[in-house]
Amino acid sequence: MYLVISLITIIFIVFILCFFLQNYLVVTFGKDVLSMDEYLYFNYGYINYPKTIFFMAGIFVILIGLVFLLNYIVKKKIFISKAKKIILIIFISLSIISLLVFTAFFLPAHCGLNFCHYKEAKNVKSISSMESEQSISFIGIGDTQMTYFAGDKTLTRKRLKDNRQIIKMINLLVSKIKNNDNSNLIFGNDTAKELFNNSKQNLIGLVNPGDIVQMTSAAGHIFNVNNLGIYEYFYNNNPEDKGLLNLSTYEVLGNHGYDPSYKFAKFLNYPAKKAIIRRNTKRKYIVNSDSNGNYSCDFGKLHMIFINLHLSEESMNDLSDKPKTNLKFLKDDLSKFHSKLNNNTGTHRWCIVTHDYNGEFSNNNISKIISNYKDNCVAILCGHVHPRNLISRRFDNNDSSKKSYILPSPAGGNNDEITYFVFNNITRKFNTLKIIYKNEIFNITQVV
């Protein structure tokens, strides 16, 4: 009996340690950053509850069963040789130890073994009905780089607070839009007001061009806090998942997903990439995707192509590994939607969201791929350099209206500015608004 009590106590301690030992940072940083209730909710509830049920109802029962089996073999006389009995005892003991190690690693992990559940978005207009609307809109912010790192408490506090503040700002704006409340909205001119008012009821979501977390390998385990889980809790796939943001989120991978200093990420097959692939199964307006996390969506008559990290592999030589199929996906996607994107008769326009754009449209390989579609490309959205404010640049010398936008980044200290993009389905014009929230006032100006 003492053997059973001892082993069950050890199992119980391992499970308790999974819940609380790795979460000491929550207490260290204080409730104003992230409360213990929040951490436990998104790591063991939220989209992670299938994982938790699997371990609690499955592994825990198996472990207890093995303990009682071991006790029976040790205490009772069974009709096998002593050597076989010893081998059986060793085998069961190793099985218990292995399952405990397995539990310690995967129970705290974000979507451990891919056991997680995203909900379907509700009350979503169809792609065809969105095409008939006058305008659609979406919000852009740059690198979020969520982090929860004991080695740099100052960075952790600032990063989480800045991201939380941006989300608070966006949620307040979404609330005003839903309630048709224009109080505390100040417009730079009548054009900005018209663009905002004509598109606000079709606000599709938030676009984030990469570096969603500081340490991509930190998918959460007994030795590492769950940074990726924090990102998914802050920037939920859809509001129905009940994270902090009241909008759907569309993201790509940045260099922190492939950074050579985070070699453990490669061992885990890049947890952030797997998260994007999982999220794609429930994403709104998605029309195409591949097995490496590239995908595309139709927002009204704007076709948006999400490409991980860079368009060209030449830009990725300093990484320990490279995202695969980027150019293939771009080529295949443009070809798949050729009839509505081509230069001559295309009814739609398209844009690219990628992490770091370095003028790759002039690259020979890429220029060949996009040559039949380039006239209808209206924008390139990117991040990487962590600007405090929006940076816009021309990417086509023949058309001053075509620009790449480096979005203001929470990782750069931005906590009060978002970029609001408007696409007119009738004129096919792509417009940009800058929204700054200070002193409880939204200042909305047009970017030209």
Stockholm file with secondary structure:
# STOCKHOLM 1.0

chainA/1-448         MYLVISLITIIFIVFILCFFLQNYLVVTFGKDVLSMDEYLYFNYGYINYPKTIFFMAGIFVILIGLVFLLNYIVKKKIFISKAKKIILIIFISLSIISLLVFTAFFLPAHCGLNFCHYKEAKNVKSISSMESEQSISFIGIGDTQMTYFAGDKTLTRKRLKDNRQIIKMINLLVSKIKNNDNSNLIFGNDTAKELFNNSKQNLIGLVNPGDIVQMTSAAGHIFNVNNLGIYEYFYNNNPEDKGLLNLSTYEVLGNHGYDPSYKFAKFLNYPAKKAIIRRNTKRKYIVNSDSNGNYSCDFGKLHMIFINLHLSEESMNDLSDKPKTNLKFLKDDLSKFHSKLNNNTGTHRWCIVTHDYNGEFSNNNISKIISNYKDNCVAILCGHVHPRNLISRRFDNNDSSKKSYILPSPAGGNNDEITYFVFNNITRKFNTLKIIYKNEIFNITQVV
#=GR chainA/1-448 SS CHHHHHHHHHHHHHHHHHHHGGGHHHHHHCTTTCCHHHHHHHHHSGGGHHHHHIIIIIIHHHHHHHHHHHHHHHHSCCSSCHHHHHHHHHHHHHHHHHHHHHHHHHSSSTTGGGCCCCCCCCSCCCHHHHHTSSEEEEEECCCCCBCCCTTCHHHHHHHHHHHHHHHHHHHHHHHHHHTTCCTTEEESSHHHHHHHHHHGGGEEEEEECSCCBSCTTCSCBTTBCCHHHHHHHHSCSSGGGCCSCSSCEEECCCGGGTCTTCHHHHHTTCHHHHHHHHHHTTCTTEEEECTTSCEEEEETTEEEEEESSCSSGGGGTTSSSCCSSHHHHHHHHHHHTHHHHSTTTCSSEEEEEESCCCSGGGSHHHHHHHTTTGGGEEEEEECSSCCSSCEEEESCTTCTTCEEEECCCGGGTCCSEEEEEEEETTTCCEEEEEEEEETTEEEEEEEC
#=GC SS_cons         CHHHHHHHHHHHHHHHHHHHGGGHHHHHHCTTTCCHHHHHHHHHSGGGHHHHHIIIIIIHHHHHHHHHHHHHHHHSCCSSCHHHHHHHHHHHHHHHHHHHHHHHHHSSSTTGGGCCCCCCCCSCCCHHHHHTSSEEEEEECCCCCBCCCTTCHHHHHHHHHHHHHHHHHHHHHHHHHHTTCCTTEEESSHHHHHHHHHHGGGEEEEEECSCCBSCTTCSCBTTBCCHHHHHHHHSCSSGGGCCSCSSCEEECCCGGGTCTTCHHHHHTTCHHHHHHHHHHTTCTTEEEECTTSCEEEEETTEEEEEESSCSSGGGGTTSSSCCSSHHHHHHHHHHHTHHHHSTTTCSSEEEEEESCCCSGGGSHHHHHHHTTTGGGEEEEEECSSCCSSCEEEESCTTCTTCEEEECCCGGGTCCSEEEEEEEETTTCCEEEEEEEEETTEEEEEEEC
//
